[in-house]
Amino acid sequence: MKSKDKKLIQVALYGMDERTYKTMEMFLKGPCKGIAVVVDEQNAEIDLIDADYIKARDVLDERQSQTPERPIILLSLQELSLSGTIYVKKPVQSPDLITALKQGNEILHGGKVKKRAGSAKQDAEPKVEPKLEDKTESTVEEGEADKKELYKEQQKTRKHRTARDLTEVGFSSYMGHVDGVDFSDPEQVLLASYNPKNHFLGYVKTAIKVAKEKSRILQLNSGWKSLVIFPHSNEIWLDAGDKQLRIYAGLEIKKNSKNSMSLSPIDQDAFNFGEKMENFDDIDAFIWKLAIWTSKGQYPVSIDINRPVYLKQWPNFTRLVVTPHAMRIAALLIDGPRTAMNLADALNIKPQYVFVFISAAKTLGLLGQAKRNADILTVPPEVKPSKSKGILSRILGRLRGE
C-alpha cells in the first residue's frame, strides 16, 4: 500500500460486480475527494455493502460475525434501518457517502455519532445485533403480495439491462459515422457540431419535460414508432428495438415534414402494450444512448467548443452505455472545468470520444458550460426551472427544443 493512502479511510466493497466495483473506486477518488481508498477485506476499516445484491443478507451476517468491530455502510434503493449499520440511499450522492464514511471513522475512534437527517443514518450502538429474522418474514410477506407486480417488472428487460462497455474497435460501428467530417483535421473537428432540435432527440427531450411538468402519461406521435412517457416511474416505452432507434436517431427531421410531431395524453390501463413489456426503458438511460446515436461523435451546438465545460455530478455508469474513455473523461471534469480539446490532448484520445460524452452528459443535465472566467473557479449553483407553465396545446405545437 502506498504511503499517501495510509491516512485515507480503508474501505472494502461487497456485493458489486466488476463494473460497479470500478465505478465506486473512481467515485471515491473523484466526487468524494479521495476521502477513502478501496482495499482488500483483510486491511479494511469499514465495510461497504450493496444491500440490493441478491445475497446481501448473507454478506451482512458474515461481516458482522467475522469483523464485528468494523462499521458497515449499506447502499440501497430502499430505506434501511438496521442496528449497527449506516444507510446511504442509491443513487449515491457524494455528500451522503462522505458523511457516512466520516461517521464510520468516528465509530472506529470511539466517538459518538449524531444521527443525521437525510440519506445517511447511523444507530448509536453498532454492537447490537439487527433483528434479521423479523425483516426476513416481512420481506417474504411483501414478496407474496406483490408477486404480480414483480413479475411485470421483471419483463422490462431493457430497463434493467446492465451497462454496456464499448471498446474503441466496436464503438465506431455502434455510434455511426458522420459524412464529410475528417476528425483528424483540427479545423474540421471544430466544425463538427449538430443541433438536437433537428433530430428525434430534441422532440423526446421536450416531450419528457412536458410530461413531467404536467405530471401526465403522454404519447409522442412522430409518424414513426409509438413512444410513451411515464413521468411518475421515470420510464419510457418505445415500440422499436435499439437497432431501429439508432438509425432513426441519426436522421434529421425537417419542419413541416411528414414526420410531424404531436403529444397526446393516454390512459395507462387502456393502452395496449401487447407482448412488448421488454420495450420499457429508464428515461435517463434512454436519452443518454439516444444522445450518443444522434451525436455520432459530434458536439451539440449549444456548447461553445472553445470554453471549458464541467460535470455537475458523477454519471450513474452502472446503468448507462459506457463509451470509450468515459470514466477517464468524467474524472478530469469532476476535478475541474476543461475544454473539449484539452480533454482529448490530456488523455491522448480522439476528439469524438470527448464530444460524444459531452453530448450525452449535456442531454442528461449533468454537464455545464463555463461562460466567464469567474465560472471556471467554482461550480455555479444549479438553475431552478421556472414555475410558470404554458398551455398544453401551445407546447404541443412547439415540440422542437431541449
C-alpha positions as CSV (number, residue, x, y, z in Angstrom):
1,M,0.0,0.0,0.0
2,K,1.2,3.4,-0.9
3,S,2.2,5.7,2.0
4,K,-0.1,8.5,0.8
5,D,-3.1,6.2,1.3
6,K,-2.4,5.5,4.9
7,K,-4.4,8.5,6.2
8,L,-7.3,7.6,4.0
9,I,-10.2,5.5,5.2
10,Q,-9.7,1.9,4.2
11,V,-12.9,0.5,2.6
12,A,-13.8,-3.0,1.4
13,L,-16.6,-3.4,-1.2
14,Y,-19.1,-6.2,-1.2
15,G,-22.0,-7.3,-3.5
16,M,-20.7,-5.4,-6.5
17,D,-19.8,-6.7,-10.0
18,E,-16.6,-5.7,-11.7
19,R,-18.1,-2.6,-13.3
20,T,-19.8,-1.3,-10.2
21,Y,-16.6,-2.0,-8.2
22,K,-14.6,0.1,-10.6
23,T,-17.2,2.9,-10.6
24,M,-17.2,3.0,-6.8
25,E,-13.4,3.2,-6.8
26,M,-13.4,6.2,-9.1
27,F,-16.4,7.8,-7.3
28,L,-14.3,7.7,-4.0
29,K,-11.3,9.2,-5.8
30,G,-13.3,11.9,-7.7
31,P,-16.6,13.2,-6.3
32,C,-15.7,12.0,-2.8
33,K,-12.4,13.9,-3.0
34,G,-10.3,10.9,-2.0
35,I,-11.7,10.5,1.5
36,A,-11.3,6.8,1.2
37,V,-9.4,4.1,-0.7
38,V,-10.6,0.6,-1.7
39,V,-8.6,-2.2,-0.1
40,D,-8.9,-5.9,0.3
41,E,-11.1,-7.3,3.1
42,Q,-8.2,-8.1,5.4
43,N,-6.9,-4.5,5.5
44,A,-10.3,-2.7,5.6
45,E,-11.5,-0.5,8.4
46,I,-15.1,-0.1,7.0
47,D,-17.2,-2.5,5.0
48,L,-19.4,-1.0,2.2
49,I,-22.1,-3.4,1.0
50,D,-24.6,-3.0,-1.9
51,A,-27.7,-4.1,0.0
52,D,-29.7,-4.6,-3.2
53,Y,-27.3,-7.5,-4.1
54,I,-29.2,-10.8,-4.1
55,K,-27.1,-12.3,-1.3
56,A,-26.6,-9.1,0.6
57,R,-28.1,-10.6,3.8
58,D,-25.5,-13.4,3.8
59,V,-22.7,-10.9,3.3
60,L,-24.0,-8.8,6.1
61,D,-24.3,-11.8,8.5
62,E,-20.7,-12.8,7.6
63,R,-19.3,-9.3,8.1
64,Q,-21.0,-8.9,11.5
65,S,-19.8,-12.3,12.6
66,Q,-16.2,-12.1,11.4
67,T,-15.4,-8.4,11.9
68,P,-18.0,-7.1,14.5
69,E,-15.8,-4.2,15.4
70,R,-16.0,-2.8,11.8
71,P,-18.6,-0.2,10.8
72,I,-20.8,-1.2,8.0
73,I,-22.3,1.1,5.3
74,L,-25.3,-0.2,3.4
75,L,-26.2,1.2,-0.1
76,S,-29.8,0.6,-1.1
77,L,-32.7,2.0,-3.1
78,Q,-35.0,1.2,-0.2
79,E,-34.6,3.0,3.2
80,L,-33.0,0.6,5.7
81,S,-32.8,0.8,9.5
82,L,-30.6,-2.0,10.8
83,S,-28.8,-1.5,14.1
84,G,-25.1,-1.2,13.7
85,T,-25.2,-0.1,10.1
86,I,-25.1,3.2,8.3
87,Y,-27.6,3.7,5.5
88,V,-26.9,5.6,2.2
89,K,-29.6,5.9,-0.4
90,K,-29.0,5.0,-4.0
91,P,-28.2,6.5,-6.4
92,V,-25.4,7.6,-4.2
93,Q,-24.6,11.3,-3.8
94,S,-21.1,12.2,-2.8
95,P,-22.1,14.4,0.3
96,D,-24.1,11.4,1.7
97,L,-21.3,8.9,1.2
98,I,-18.7,11.3,2.6
99,T,-20.9,11.8,5.7
100,A,-21.4,8.1,6.1
101,L,-17.6,7.5,5.9
102,K,-16.9,10.2,8.4
103,Q,-19.5,8.6,10.8
104,G,-17.9,5.2,10.4
105,N,-14.4,6.7,11.0
106,E,-15.7,8.3,14.2
107,I,-17.0,4.9,15.4
108,L,-13.6,3.4,14.7
109,H,-12.0,6.0,17.0
110,G,-14.6,5.6,19.8
111,G,-16.6,8.8,19.1
112,K,-20.3,9.1,19.4
113,V,-22.2,9.7,16.2
114,K,-25.1,12.1,15.8
115,K,-28.0,11.0,13.7
116,R,-28.2,12.9,10.5
117,A,-31.5,13.7,8.8
118,G,-31.3,12.6,5.2
119,S,-29.8,9.7,3.4
120,A,-27.0,8.7,5.8
121,K,-28.3,7.3,9.1
122,Q,-26.4,5.6,12.0
123,D,-27.5,3.7,15.1
124,A,-25.5,4.9,18.1
125,E,-24.9,1.3,19.3
126,P,-23.2,-0.6,16.5
127,K,-22.7,-3.7,18.6
128,V,-26.4,-4.5,18.8
129,E,-27.4,-7.4,16.6
130,P,-30.0,-6.5,13.9
131,K,-33.3,-8.3,14.0
132,L,-32.8,-10.0,10.7
133,E,-35.5,-12.7,11.3
134,D,-38.3,-10.2,11.6
135,K,-37.1,-8.5,8.5
136,T,-37.0,-11.8,6.6
137,E,-40.6,-12.6,7.5
138,S,-41.8,-9.2,6.5
139,T,-39.9,-9.4,3.2
140,V,-41.5,-12.8,2.3
141,E,-45.0,-11.5,3.1
142,E,-44.5,-8.4,0.9
143,G,-43.0,-10.5,-1.8
144,E,-46.0,-12.7,-2.0
145,A,-48.4,-9.7,-2.0
146,D,-46.5,-8.0,-4.9
147,K,-45.8,-11.2,-6.9
148,K,-47.7,-10.0,-9.9
149,E,-46.1,-6.6,-9.9
150,L,-42.7,-8.1,-9.5
151,Y,-43.3,-10.4,-12.5
152,K,-44.4,-7.5,-14.6
153,E,-41.3,-5.5,-13.6
154,Q,-39.0,-8.5,-14.5
155,Q,-40.4,-8.4,-18.0
156,K,-38.9,-5.0,-18.5
157,T,-35.6,-6.5,-19.6
158,R,-34.3,-3.4,-21.4
159,K,-34.9,-1.2,-18.4
160,H,-32.9,-3.5,-16.1
161,R,-30.1,-4.2,-18.5
162,T,-26.7,-3.5,-17.0
163,A,-24.3,-1.0,-18.6
164,R,-22.6,-1.8,-21.9
165,D,-18.9,-1.2,-22.1
166,L,-17.8,-0.2,-25.6
167,T,-14.2,-0.6,-26.9
168,E,-12.7,1.7,-29.5
169,V,-12.9,-1.1,-32.0
170,G,-16.6,-1.6,-31.8
171,F,-17.6,1.9,-31.0
172,S,-17.4,3.4,-34.5
173,S,-19.9,0.9,-35.9
174,Y,-22.1,1.3,-32.8
175,M,-22.1,5.1,-32.8
176,G,-22.3,5.7,-36.5
177,H,-20.3,7.8,-39.0
178,V,-20.5,11.5,-40.0
179,D,-20.1,12.1,-43.7
180,G,-17.8,14.9,-44.7
181,V,-16.0,15.3,-41.4
182,D,-12.4,14.3,-41.0
183,F,-11.8,14.1,-37.3
184,S,-8.0,14.1,-37.9
185,D,-8.3,17.6,-39.2
186,P,-8.3,20.1,-36.3
187,E,-10.3,22.7,-38.4
188,Q,-13.0,20.2,-39.4
189,V,-13.2,18.9,-35.8
190,L,-14.1,22.4,-34.5
191,L,-17.0,22.5,-37.0
192,A,-18.3,19.0,-36.1
193,S,-21.5,20.1,-34.3
194,Y,-25.1,19.1,-34.5
195,N,-28.4,20.6,-33.4
196,P,-30.6,18.3,-31.2
197,K,-33.7,20.3,-32.2
198,N,-33.3,18.9,-35.8
199,H,-33.4,15.3,-34.5
200,F,-35.7,12.9,-32.7
201,L,-33.6,13.7,-29.5
202,G,-34.9,17.3,-29.4
203,Y,-38.6,16.2,-29.6
204,V,-38.1,13.4,-27.0
205,K,-36.5,15.8,-24.5
206,T,-39.3,18.3,-24.9
207,A,-41.9,15.6,-24.6
208,I,-40.3,14.4,-21.3
209,K,-40.2,17.9,-20.0
210,V,-43.9,18.4,-20.7
211,A,-44.9,15.0,-19.3
212,K,-43.1,15.8,-16.0
213,E,-44.4,19.4,-15.8
214,K,-48.0,18.2,-16.4
215,S,-47.4,15.0,-14.4
216,R,-49.3,13.1,-17.0
217,I,-48.6,10.0,-19.1
218,L,-48.1,11.3,-22.7
219,Q,-47.6,9.6,-26.1
220,L,-45.2,11.2,-28.6
221,N,-46.7,10.7,-32.1
222,S,-44.0,11.0,-34.7
223,G,-45.2,9.1,-37.7
224,W,-42.5,6.6,-36.9
225,K,-43.0,4.4,-33.8
226,S,-45.1,5.0,-30.7
227,L,-43.3,6.4,-27.7
228,V,-45.0,6.7,-24.3
229,I,-43.6,8.6,-21.3
230,F,-44.4,7.6,-17.7
231,P,-43.1,10.5,-15.6
232,H,-44.1,9.0,-12.2
233,S,-42.0,5.9,-12.7
234,N,-39.3,7.7,-14.9
235,E,-39.9,5.2,-17.7
236,I,-40.2,5.3,-21.5
237,W,-41.9,2.7,-23.7
238,L,-40.9,2.6,-27.3
239,D,-42.3,0.3,-29.9
240,A,-38.9,-0.3,-31.5
241,G,-35.6,-2.0,-30.8
242,D,-32.2,-0.4,-30.3
243,K,-31.1,-1.0,-33.9
244,Q,-34.1,0.8,-35.3
245,L,-33.7,3.7,-32.8
246,R,-30.1,4.0,-33.6
247,I,-30.8,4.5,-37.3
248,Y,-33.7,6.9,-36.7
249,A,-31.7,9.0,-34.2
250,G,-29.2,10.0,-36.8
251,L,-31.8,11.3,-39.3
252,E,-32.6,15.0,-39.5
253,I,-36.3,15.8,-39.1
254,K,-37.2,18.9,-41.2
255,K,-40.0,21.3,-40.3
256,N,-43.4,20.5,-41.9
257,S,-42.2,17.0,-42.9
258,K,-44.5,14.0,-42.9
259,N,-42.9,13.0,-39.6
260,S,-44.7,15.9,-37.8
261,M,-44.7,15.5,-34.0
262,S,-47.6,15.8,-31.6
263,L,-48.3,14.8,-28.0
264,S,-51.5,13.2,-26.6
265,P,-52.4,12.1,-23.1
266,I,-53.2,8.5,-22.7
267,D,-54.8,6.2,-20.1
268,Q,-52.3,3.6,-18.9
269,D,-54.9,1.0,-18.2
270,A,-56.4,1.5,-21.7
271,F,-53.1,1.4,-23.6
272,N,-52.2,-2.0,-25.1
273,F,-48.6,-2.9,-24.7
274,G,-49.2,-6.3,-26.2
275,E,-46.4,-8.7,-25.5
276,K,-43.7,-6.0,-25.5
277,M,-43.1,-5.3,-21.9
278,E,-39.4,-5.6,-22.7
279,N,-39.7,-2.3,-24.5
280,F,-39.7,-0.3,-21.3
281,D,-36.6,1.7,-20.6
282,D,-35.4,4.0,-17.9
283,I,-35.7,7.6,-19.1
284,D,-32.1,8.6,-18.2
285,A,-30.6,5.5,-19.8
286,F,-32.8,6.0,-22.9
287,I,-31.9,9.7,-23.6
288,W,-28.2,9.0,-22.8
289,K,-28.0,6.4,-25.6
290,L,-30.2,8.4,-27.9
291,A,-27.8,11.4,-27.5
292,I,-24.9,9.1,-28.4
293,W,-26.6,7.9,-31.6
294,T,-27.6,11.4,-32.5
295,S,-24.1,12.8,-31.9
296,K,-22.1,10.3,-33.9
297,G,-19.1,11.9,-32.3
298,Q,-20.1,15.5,-32.8
299,Y,-20.9,18.0,-30.1
300,P,-24.2,19.9,-29.6
301,V,-24.3,23.4,-31.0
302,S,-25.3,24.8,-27.5
303,I,-21.8,24.1,-26.4
304,D,-19.1,26.6,-27.1
305,I,-16.2,24.3,-28.0
306,N,-13.6,26.9,-27.1
307,R,-14.9,27.3,-23.5
308,P,-14.4,24.9,-20.6
309,V,-17.1,22.5,-19.5
310,Y,-17.6,20.8,-16.2
311,L,-19.6,17.9,-14.6
312,K,-22.3,18.8,-12.1
313,Q,-22.4,15.3,-10.8
314,W,-21.0,11.8,-11.5
315,P,-23.0,9.8,-14.1
316,N,-24.6,6.6,-13.0
317,F,-22.3,4.4,-15.2
318,T,-23.8,1.2,-13.9
319,R,-26.9,1.7,-16.0
320,L,-25.6,3.7,-18.9
321,V,-23.8,2.9,-22.2
322,V,-20.2,3.5,-21.3
323,T,-18.4,5.0,-24.3
324,P,-14.6,4.6,-24.7
325,H,-12.7,6.6,-22.0
326,A,-15.9,7.9,-20.4
327,M,-14.8,7.3,-16.9
328,R,-11.4,9.0,-17.5
329,I,-13.2,12.0,-19.1
330,A,-15.6,12.2,-16.1
331,A,-12.8,12.0,-13.6
332,L,-11.0,15.0,-15.2
333,L,-14.2,17.0,-15.5
334,I,-15.1,16.4,-11.9
335,D,-11.7,17.6,-10.9
336,G,-12.3,20.9,-12.7
337,P,-13.5,22.6,-15.9
338,R,-11.7,21.9,-19.1
339,T,-12.2,22.5,-22.8
340,A,-13.1,19.5,-25.0
341,M,-9.8,19.7,-27.0
342,N,-7.8,19.9,-23.7
343,L,-9.5,16.7,-22.5
344,A,-8.6,15.0,-25.8
345,D,-5.0,16.1,-25.5
346,A,-4.6,15.3,-21.8
347,L,-6.0,11.8,-22.3
348,N,-4.4,11.3,-25.7
349,I,-7.7,10.2,-27.3
350,K,-9.7,11.1,-30.4
351,P,-11.9,14.2,-30.1
352,Q,-15.1,12.4,-31.0
353,Y,-14.8,10.3,-27.8
354,V,-14.9,13.5,-25.8
355,F,-17.7,15.0,-28.0
356,V,-20.0,12.0,-27.6
357,F,-19.5,12.0,-23.8
358,I,-20.2,15.8,-23.7
359,S,-23.3,15.3,-25.8
360,A,-24.7,12.5,-23.6
361,A,-23.9,14.3,-20.3
362,K,-25.3,17.6,-21.6
363,T,-28.6,15.8,-22.6
364,L,-29.0,14.4,-19.1
365,G,-28.3,17.8,-17.5
366,L,-25.0,16.6,-15.9
367,L,-22.8,19.0,-17.9
368,G,-22.4,22.7,-17.6
369,Q,-20.5,25.4,-19.6
370,A,-18.2,27.9,-18.0
371,K,-19.4,31.2,-19.5
372,R,-17.0,33.6,-17.9
373,N,-13.5,33.4,-16.3
374,A,-15.1,33.6,-12.9
375,D,-17.2,30.5,-13.7
376,I,-14.0,28.4,-14.0
377,L,-13.1,28.9,-10.4
378,T,-16.2,27.5,-8.8
379,V,-19.1,25.3,-9.9
380,P,-22.1,27.5,-10.3
381,P,-25.4,26.7,-8.5
382,E,-28.0,24.8,-10.4
383,V,-30.6,26.9,-12.0
384,K,-34.1,26.0,-10.8
385,P,-36.7,25.6,-13.6
386,S,-39.3,28.3,-13.9
387,K,-42.6,27.5,-12.1
388,S,-44.6,29.1,-14.8
389,K,-46.2,26.6,-17.2
390,G,-47.6,27.2,-20.7
391,I,-50.8,25.9,-22.1
392,L,-50.5,22.3,-23.1
393,S,-51.9,23.0,-26.6
394,R,-49.3,25.7,-27.2
395,I,-46.4,23.4,-26.1
396,L,-47.7,20.6,-28.3
397,G,-47.3,23.0,-31.3
398,R,-43.7,23.8,-30.4
399,L,-42.1,20.4,-29.8
400,R,-38.8,21.5,-31.1
401,G,-36.4,22.3,-28.3
402,E,-34.4,21.0,-25.4
